[in-house]
């Protein structure tokens, strides 16, 4: 999908396109960003990479509900998703920081 601007609006058209919110890329980031944006009366688009969705779903007990490029949010409590604790544990790594970092 490509975004097309109305060239009759000149620089104003480009300004409208530059105001699309951008997702920070991550399982909870896309859900929390979408939840926040759903409260904004003039919000209609959140930029994100569809190629990352399978990676997001890996850490959830139920996959995100995308259809035709649109995310339908669950009406569960909190952010509406449940994280898969076992998958998070399996994917965790231990980082050994140098002792002299203060």
C-alpha positions as CSV (number, residue, x, y, z in Angstrom):
1,X,0.0,0.0,0.0
2,X,1.3,3.4,-0.9
3,X,0.3,6.8,0.4
4,X,-0.6,9.3,-2.3
5,X,-0.9,13.0,-1.8
6,X,-3.3,15.3,-3.5
7,X,-0.9,17.4,-5.6
8,X,-3.5,20.2,-5.8
9,X,-2.8,21.0,-2.2
10,X,0.9,21.6,-2.7
11,X,3.0,21.7,0.5
12,X,-0.2,21.5,2.6
13,X,-0.8,18.0,1.2
14,X,2.7,16.9,2.2
15,X,2.3,18.4,5.6
16,X,-0.8,16.3,6.3
17,X,1.1,13.1,5.3
18,X,4.0,13.9,7.6
19,X,1.7,14.0,10.6
20,X,1.0,10.3,10.7
21,X,2.0,8.8,14.0
22,X,4.7,6.1,13.8
23,X,4.8,2.9,15.9
24,X,8.0,2.3,17.8
25,X,7.9,-1.4,16.7
26,X,7.3,-4.0,19.4
27,X,4.6,-6.2,20.8
28,X,3.4,-3.8,23.5
29,X,4.3,-0.7,21.6
30,X,1.9,-1.4,18.8
31,X,-1.0,-2.3,21.2
32,X,-0.4,0.6,23.6
33,X,0.0,3.0,20.6
34,X,-3.2,1.8,19.1
35,X,-5.1,2.0,22.4
36,X,-3.9,5.6,22.9
37,X,-4.7,6.6,19.3
38,X,-8.2,5.2,19.6
39,X,-8.9,7.9,22.2
40,X,-8.0,10.7,19.8
41,X,-11.1,12.1,17.9
42,X,-9.1,13.0,14.7
43,X,-6.9,10.0,14.6
44,X,-7.2,7.6,11.7
45,X,-3.8,6.0,10.9
46,X,-0.9,4.6,12.8
47,X,2.2,3.7,10.7
48,X,3.7,0.3,11.4
49,X,5.5,-2.5,9.5
50,X,3.2,-5.4,8.7
51,X,6.2,-7.6,8.3
52,X,6.7,-7.5,12.1
53,X,3.3,-8.8,13.0
54,X,4.3,-12.5,13.2
55,X,7.1,-11.5,15.6
56,X,4.6,-9.5,17.8
57,X,2.2,-12.5,17.9
58,X,5.0,-14.8,19.0
59,X,4.9,-13.1,22.5
60,X,1.1,-13.1,22.8
61,X,-1.3,-15.8,23.9
62,X,-3.8,-14.7,21.2
63,X,-2.6,-13.1,17.9
64,X,-3.3,-9.5,17.0
65,X,-6.5,-9.2,14.9
66,X,-5.4,-7.6,11.6
67,X,-7.6,-7.7,8.6
68,X,-7.1,-5.7,5.4
69,X,-4.4,-3.7,7.1
70,X,-6.6,-2.7,10.0
71,X,-6.1,-3.7,13.7
72,X,-9.2,-4.5,15.7
73,X,-8.4,-4.2,19.4
74,X,-9.7,-6.6,21.9
75,X,-12.0,-5.3,24.6
76,X,-10.2,-7.2,27.4
77,X,-8.9,-5.4,30.5
78,X,-5.6,-3.4,30.3
79,X,-4.1,-3.2,26.9
80,X,-6.4,-6.0,25.7
81,X,-3.6,-8.6,25.2
82,X,-2.0,-11.3,27.4
83,X,1.7,-11.8,27.1
84,X,3.1,-15.4,26.7
85,X,5.3,-15.7,29.8
86,X,6.9,-19.0,28.6
87,X,7.9,-17.5,25.2
88,X,9.3,-14.4,26.9
89,X,11.4,-16.7,29.2
90,X,12.6,-18.8,26.2
91,X,13.6,-15.6,24.3
92,X,15.4,-14.0,27.2
93,X,19.1,-13.5,27.2
94,X,21.5,-12.6,30.1
95,X,23.6,-9.5,29.5
96,X,26.8,-9.3,31.5
97,X,27.7,-5.7,31.9
98,X,31.2,-4.7,32.7
99,X,31.6,-4.0,36.4
100,X,33.2,-0.6,35.8
101,X,30.0,0.9,34.3
102,X,28.7,3.3,36.9
